[in-house]
Amino acid sequence: MRVTRRRIDVRVAAARQVPARRYATHAWDKYPAKMVPYLARYAIEKVSRKGDLVLDPFCGCGTVQVESSMAGRHSLGVDINPVAVLLARAKAAVYDVSRLRSYACEAARVATVAARGFPSDLTYPAWLDYWFSPLTLRKLLAVRMGIAEATSDARKTYRDLLKAALAVSVRQCSRADPRSPKPFISKRARARRVGRHFDSIGIFLDVVSKLADASTDLFARLERPRPRSRTVQGDSRYLSVDMAGGLVNAVVTSPPYLSAQDYYRSSKLELAILDPFARTSRSRLACGLIGSGRGPCQSMDWNCQHWTPRPLTLLRDKDERSATVVLRYIDDMRRVLARIRRVLKPSGRCCLIVGDSTLREIYLPVHEWIVHVAERAGFRLIEHETDSIRDRRVPPQRVGHSSLIDCEHLLFFEHDG
C-alpha cells in the first residue's frame, strides 16, 4: 500500500506538551545535531502509550529519554560514543541534587590540592597542548582525579554525573570556538581564547550547578511513580534482547546523518580528557561510527550489490570513496533495522527521523533508502510526514553550505509480524 507524504509543523503540533527548546535538562550540553525536544515528544506520543518502554538505538545526548520520562514512558538509550552515554545518563537521571553538589565540592577540593602537586613534566598526549594552556590542562586532569577520589564510595550514578559535567566543561576550557560543534580555532577564538588560562575547577563547579538546577526542573515535570531510564554503551548493529533487557514497546530515533556530522571529531577533546591514554579505543570508535566516513574504505565489487540506487551510481562516477561510504551506511542501517525488529514487540511501532544529504552536488534521498531497507527487514511503512527545519544553530561560516539539511522525514513503521 502506497503511503502519501504529509507536510506538518511539528512545533505547533507539540506546543501544548513542549513549552520551549530550552527547558528541563535539554540545554545543559552542546552535543552536536541534537534532536529538538518537540520532535521527540511528538514521535513518542504517536508510537507509544504511558507506561511503555521506548528505545532509542542512537540516543546521542538523551533527548528521547528525557522526553519519554516527561511523557510517562520508560526509556532505554543505546549509543556507541561514551561521551554521549555519559550525557544521556546525566540528563535523564533521577537523583539527590544535594548529594551531587556535595560530591562536586569534594571533587573540586581534591582537584585544587592535586593541581598544585602535579609535576611540571606531567605526561599526556602532546596534541592536547594545541587545545589547552598547560595550567588549564593540569586542572582538568586534576578534576578527573578528584572525581575518582570523591566518589570512590558513592553510587555509580554520582560518578557518572560528575564525569558528564567534566565532559561538558572541557570545551569551555579549550581554545576552540564554542560556537562550532567541531573543535577548531577560528579567528575569533584565536583573538579571544588563545593565550588565556581558564579556571577549569571553577567552570566544572558551575557546570555541576547548572545540571542540578536543570534536573530540579525536570523532576518537577515528572509524574509519580517516576519512569525509569537506562542508557547502555553499545553498537546498535549488534543490538540484542539481552542488551535491551527484554522486548520494547516502541522505537523513536534519529539515525546518524550521512556524512553531515563527524561525531568523533566533535567528542575528541572530551574523550581525551576523560581517558588521555586510550588511543586504541578512540581510534576504534572513530572507525565504528555509522555514516562518518572515517577509517579505511575497502573497494567493493559493485556488480555484486543486489540494489544500487541511481544517485549512488552517479556519485561513484565522481568519487568512488564517497560512494563506498554511502553504500556502507545503507548496509549498516539494514543491520540496525534487522536488530531493532528483533527487540520490538509484535505490532510495536517505530519512528525514524531522517534527513536527506548532498555529496559532491548529488542529492541523496536517504529517507527513500531507509524505507527500502526497513521494509526488507520486516517493517511496514504506515505514515510519512515531513517537517521543515527552522532556527538552525550553526556557525555563520556554514550557513548556506550545500550539505545542510532543510527538512526531516518522520517515517512511521509497524512491526510486520
C-alpha positions in Angstrom: 0.0 0.0 0.0 1.4 3.4 -1.0 1.7 5.9 1.8 1.1 9.6 1.0 3.6 12.0 2.3 2.1 14.8 4.6 3.8 18.1 5.5 3.3 19.1 9.1 4.6 21.7 11.6 5.7 19.5 14.5 6.5 22.5 16.7 2.9 23.6 16.5 1.5 20.1 16.9 3.6 19.6 20.1 3.3 23.1 21.5 1.0 22.0 24.3 3.4 19.4 25.7 6.7 21.1 24.9 6.9 24.7 26.0 10.3 25.6 24.5 13.6 24.2 23.3 15.4 25.2 26.5 13.8 23.5 29.4 14.4 20.6 31.8 17.9 19.3 31.0 17.9 19.8 27.3 20.0 22.9 27.1 22.6 21.8 29.6 25.1 20.5 27.0 26.1 21.3 23.4 26.2 17.8 21.9 26.1 18.1 18.1 23.0 17.5 16.0 20.7 17.1 19.0 17.1 16.2 18.3 14.8 19.1 19.2 12.5 18.2 22.2 9.2 18.9 20.4 10.1 16.5 17.6 11.0 13.7 20.1 7.8 14.3 22.1 5.6 14.3 19.0 7.0 11.0 17.8 6.9 9.4 21.3 3.2 10.1 21.7 2.4 8.8 18.3 4.0 5.4 18.7 3.6 4.6 22.4 1.4 4.8 25.4 2.1 5.7 29.1 4.0 3.0 30.8 5.5 1.7 27.6 9.3 1.2 27.2 10.7 3.4 24.4 14.0 2.5 22.8 16.4 5.0 21.1 19.2 3.0 19.5 21.1 6.2 18.5 20.4 8.1 21.7 23.1 10.7 21.5 22.8 13.0 24.5 19.4 11.6 25.5 16.6 13.9 24.2 14.3 11.0 23.5 14.9 9.6 27.0 14.2 13.0 28.8 11.0 13.5 26.7 9.9 9.9 27.4 10.2 10.4 31.1 8.1 13.6 31.0 5.6 11.8 28.8 5.2 9.0 31.4 7.2 6.3 29.4 10.2 4.2 30.5 13.2 4.6 28.2 16.3 2.8 27.0 19.1 4.6 25.1 22.0 2.9 23.3 25.0 4.8 21.8 28.5 3.8 20.7 30.0 7.1 21.9 31.0 7.0 25.6 30.6 10.8 25.8 27.0 10.6 24.5 26.3 7.8 27.0 27.5 9.9 30.0 25.4 12.9 28.9 22.3 10.9 28.3 22.6 9.2 31.7 23.1 12.6 33.4 20.2 14.3 31.7 17.7 11.6 32.3 18.9 10.5 35.8 16.8 10.9 39.0 19.0 11.5 42.0 19.5 13.6 45.1 20.6 17.0 44.0 22.1 18.0 47.3 24.3 14.9 47.3 25.6 15.7 43.8 26.5 19.2 44.9 28.3 17.8 47.9 30.3 15.3 45.8 31.2 18.1 43.4 32.6 20.3 46.1 34.7 17.4 47.5 36.0 16.6 44.0 36.9 20.3 43.5 38.7 20.4 46.8 40.8 17.3 45.9 41.4 18.7 42.4 42.7 22.0 43.9 45.2 20.2 46.0 46.2 17.8 43.2 46.8 20.6 40.6 49.4 22.2 42.9 51.2 18.9 43.3 51.3 17.8 39.6 54.9 17.6 38.3 55.9 20.2 35.7 56.7 17.3 33.3 53.3 15.7 33.6 52.8 13.1 30.8 49.8 13.4 28.5 49.2 13.3 24.7 51.3 16.1 23.2 48.5 17.1 20.8 46.4 18.4 23.7 48.9 21.4 24.0 47.3 22.8 20.9 43.9 23.0 22.5 44.7 23.9 26.2 47.1 26.0 28.1 49.3 23.9 30.4 47.7 25.2 33.6 44.2 24.7 32.2 45.0 21.1 31.2 46.6 20.4 34.5 43.5 21.5 36.4 41.2 19.5 34.0 43.2 16.3 34.7 43.1 17.2 38.4 39.3 17.4 38.3 39.2 13.9 36.8 41.4 12.7 39.6 39.2 14.5 42.2 36.0 12.9 40.8 37.5 9.4 41.2 38.6 10.1 44.8 35.4 11.9 45.9 33.1 9.2 44.6 35.1 6.2 45.4 32.4 5.0 47.9 29.4 6.6 46.1 26.8 5.0 43.8 28.0 4.9 40.2 25.2 7.3 39.3 27.0 10.2 41.0 30.4 9.3 39.5 28.8 9.3 36.0 27.0 12.7 36.8 30.3 14.3 37.7 32.1 12.7 34.7 29.4 14.1 32.4 29.9 17.5 34.0 33.6 17.3 33.3 32.9 16.4 29.7 30.7 19.5 29.3 33.4 21.6 31.0 36.1 20.5 28.5 35.1 22.6 25.5 34.5 25.7 27.7 38.1 25.4 28.9 39.7 24.9 25.5 40.9 27.3 22.8 38.2 26.0 20.4 35.5 28.3 19.1 32.5 27.5 21.4 30.0 28.2 18.6 31.0 25.2 16.5 30.0 21.6 17.1 33.5 20.6 15.9 36.5 21.9 17.8 38.5 24.3 15.7 40.3 27.6 16.5 38.7 30.3 14.4 40.0 33.9 14.0 37.5 35.0 16.7 38.6 32.2 19.1 42.3 33.0 18.4 41.8 36.6 19.4 39.6 35.8 22.5 40.8 32.4 23.8 44.4 31.6 22.7 46.9 32.5 25.4 44.2 32.7 28.1 44.0 30.5 31.1 40.6 29.1 32.1 39.8 28.1 35.7 38.9 24.5 34.9 37.8 23.8 38.5 35.5 26.8 38.8 34.0 26.0 35.4 33.4 22.4 36.5 31.6 23.5 39.6 29.4 25.9 37.5 28.5 23.2 35.1 27.5 20.9 38.0 25.4 23.7 39.5 23.6 24.2 36.1 23.0 20.4 35.9 21.5 20.4 39.4 19.2 23.3 38.6 18.1 21.7 35.2 17.5 18.4 36.9 15.3 20.0 39.5 13.2 21.5 36.7 13.0 18.0 35.1 12.0 16.3 38.4 9.1 18.8 38.8 7.7 17.8 35.5 7.7 14.0 36.2 4.6 12.1 37.2 4.8 9.6 40.1 5.8 6.9 40.1 8.8 8.3 38.1 9.5 6.5 34.9 12.8 4.5 34.6 15.5 5.4 32.2 18.6 3.4 31.3 21.5 4.1 28.9 23.8 1.5 27.5 27.1 1.9 25.7 26.9 -0.4 22.7 26.8 -0.7 18.9 23.2 -0.9 17.6 24.4 -3.1 14.7 24.7 -5.8 17.4 21.5 -4.8 19.4 20.0 -7.8 21.2 17.3 -8.7 23.6 19.9 -9.1 26.3 21.3 -5.7 25.7 17.8 -4.2 25.8 16.9 -6.2 28.9 13.8 -7.6 27.1 11.5 -6.6 24.3 10.5 -2.9 23.9 7.1 -1.4 23.0 8.2 1.3 20.7 11.3 2.9 19.0 12.0 6.6 18.4 15.3 7.5 16.9 17.2 9.7 14.5 19.9 7.7 12.7 23.3 9.5 12.2 23.2 12.0 9.4 25.1 10.6 6.4 28.5 12.5 6.2 26.9 15.6 7.7 28.2 15.3 11.2 31.6 14.0 12.4 30.6 12.8 15.9 34.1 11.5 16.7 35.8 14.9 16.0 33.0 16.6 17.9 33.9 14.5 21.0 37.6 14.0 20.7 38.6 16.6 23.3 36.2 15.2 25.8 37.3 11.7 25.1 41.0 12.7 25.6 40.4 14.3 29.0 38.2 11.5 30.3 40.8 8.9 29.3 44.0 10.6 28.0 45.9 7.4 27.0 43.1 5.3 25.5 44.3 6.0 21.9 43.3 2.5 20.7 39.7 2.7 21.9 39.4 6.3 20.4 40.6 5.0 17.1 38.2 2.1 17.2 35.3 4.4 18.0 36.2 6.8 15.1 36.1 4.0 12.6 33.0 2.4 14.1 30.6 5.4 13.9 27.9 4.9 11.3 27.9 7.3 8.4 31.1 9.2 9.4 33.3 8.0 6.5 36.3 7.6 8.9 38.6 4.6 8.7 39.6 2.6 5.6 37.1 2.1 2.9 37.7 -1.2 1.2 36.9 -1.2 -2.6 33.7 -3.1 -3.3 32.6 -5.2 -6.2 29.6 -3.1 -7.3 28.4 -5.8 -9.6 27.6 -8.0 -6.6 25.3 -5.4 -4.9 21.7 -6.6 -5.1 20.5 -2.9 -5.1 22.4 0.2 -6.2 20.3 3.4 -6.3 20.8 5.7 -9.3 22.2 8.6 -7.3 24.8 6.3 -5.8 25.9 5.3 -9.3 26.3 8.9 -10.2 28.3 9.6 -7.1 30.6 6.6 -7.8 31.5 8.1 -11.1 32.6 11.3 -9.3 34.1 9.9 -6.1 34.2 6.2 -5.5 35.3 6.6 -1.9 32.3 8.7 -1.0 30.0 6.3 -2.8 31.5 3.4 -0.8 30.9 5.3 2.4 27.2 5.7 1.4 26.9 2.1 0.5 28.4 1.1 3.8 25.9 3.4 5.6 23.0 1.7 3.8 24.3 -1.7 4.8 24.8 -0.6 8.4 21.3 0.7 8.6 20.0 -2.6 7.2 21.8 -4.4 10.0 20.5 -2.0 12.7 16.9 -2.2 11.5 17.1 -6.0 11.4 18.2 -5.9 15.1 15.5 -3.4 16.0 12.9 -5.7 14.7 14.2 -8.5 17.0 13.8 -6.4 20.1 10.5 -4.7 19.2 7.3 -6.4 20.3 5.0 -7.7 17.5 2.8 -4.9 16.3 5.1 -2.4 18.0 5.7 0.9 16.2 8.8 2.7 15.2 9.5 6.3 14.2 12.7 7.0 12.3 13.5 10.7 11.9 15.7 11.0 8.8 17.4 13.8 6.9 18.5 13.5 3.2 22.0 14.5 2.2 24.1 16.0 -0.6 27.5 14.8 -1.6 29.6 16.2 -4.5 26.5 18.2 -5.6 24.5 15.0 -5.9 21.2 14.8 -3.9 20.9 11.6 -1.9 17.3 10.7 -0.9 18.4 8.9 2.2 14.8 8.6 3.5 13.8 6.5 0.5 16.7 4.2 1.1 15.8 3.8 4.8 12.2 2.9 3.8 13.6 0.3 1.4 15.9 -1.4 3.9 13.2 -1.2 6.7 10.7 -3.0 4.5 13.2 -5.6 3.7 13.9 -6.0 7.4 10.2 -6.8 8.1 8.7 -3.4 8.8 5.6 -1.8 7.1 5.5 1.9 6.4 2.3 3.3 7.8 2.8 7.0 7.8 5.3 9.5 6.3 5.4 13.2 7.4 7.9 16.0 6.7 8.8 18.9 9.0 10.9 21.9 7.9 14.0 22.7 10.0 13.9 26.1 11.5 16.1 28.2 13.8 19.2 26.2 12.8 22.1 27.0 15.2 25.2 26.7 13.0 28.3 28.8 12.9 28.0 31.8 10.5 30.5 30.4 8.0 28.4 27.2 7.4 25.1 29.0 6.6 24.2 28.1 3.0 26.5 25.1 2.9 25.3 22.7 0.3 25.1 19.7 2.8 22.8 21.4 5.2 19.5 19.6 5.7 16.4 21.7 5.3 13.7 19.2 6.3 13.3 16.0 8.2 11.3 13.0 7.3 9.3 11.3 10.0 8.9 7.7 8.9 6.4 5.6 11.0 6.7 1.9 10.7 4.9 -1.1 12.2 6.4 -4.4 13.1 5.1 -6.6 10.3 4.9 -9.8 12.3 
